[in-house]
C-alpha cells in the first residue's frame, strides 16, 4: 500500500505535466496568456484533488493485486 505522501507526489507530478498541456492548448485557441495560465492552474488544483482521492480509493480495492500466501515460514 502506498503512503499518502507518495500518492500526493505522484498526483502533483502527473498533473503538472497535464496542466502544462491544457494551458498550451488553451493558449492556442484563445491567444491569451493570462487566461491560459489561469486555466492551467485551475486544472492542476482540481485534478490533483481528484487524482489523490482516486488513488486512495484504489488502495482499498484488491482487484489486480496478487493474493498473499496462505502461510509464511
C-alpha positions in Angstrom: 0.0 0.0 0.0 1.3 3.5 -0.9 1.7 6.3 1.6 -0.4 9.4 1.4 2.8 11.4 0.7 3.7 9.2 -2.3 0.2 9.3 -3.7 0.2 13.1 -3.4 3.7 13.4 -5.0 2.5 11.3 -7.9 -0.6 13.4 -8.3 1.3 16.6 -8.4 3.9 15.5 -10.9 1.4 14.0 -13.2 -0.9 17.0 -13.1 1.9 19.5 -13.6 2.6 17.9 -17.0 -1.0 17.6 -17.9 -1.8 21.1 -16.8 1.0 22.5 -19.0 -0.6 20.7 -21.9 -4.0 22.2 -21.0 -2.6 25.7 -20.8 -0.8 25.3 -24.1 -3.9 24.1 -25.9 -6.0 26.9 -24.2 -3.4 29.4 -25.4 -3.5 28.1 -29.0 -7.3 28.6 -29.1 -7.5 31.9 -27.2 -4.1 33.6 -27.8 -4.5 35.0 -24.2 -1.6 34.0 -21.9 -3.2 35.1 -18.7 -6.4 33.1 -19.4 -4.4 30.1 -20.5 -2.3 30.3 -17.3 -5.4 30.6 -15.1 -7.0 27.6 -16.9 -3.8 25.6 -16.4 -3.6 26.4 -12.7 -7.3 25.7 -12.1 -7.0 22.4 -14.0 -4.0 21.4 -11.8 -5.6 22.2 -8.5 -8.9 20.4 -9.2 -7.4 17.4 -10.8 -4.7 16.9 -8.2 -7.5 16.5 -5.6 -9.5 14.2 -7.8 -6.4 12.0 -8.6 -5.4 11.9 -4.9 -8.9 10.7 -3.9 -8.9 8.2 -6.8 -5.5 6.7 -5.6 -6.6 6.5 -2.0 -9.8 4.7 -3.0 -7.9 2.2 -5.2 -5.7 1.3 -2.2 -8.9 -0.3 -0.7 -9.6 -2.4 -3.8 -7.9 -5.7 -4.2 -8.6 -6.1 -7.9 -5.4 -7.0 -9.8 -3.2 -7.4 -6.7 -1.5 -10.8 -6.1 -3.1 -12.8 -3.3 -0.9 -13.0 -0.2 0.3 -16.5 0.7 -1.9 -18.6 2.9 1.1 -19.1 5.3 4.7 -17.9 5.7 7.6 -19.8 7.1 
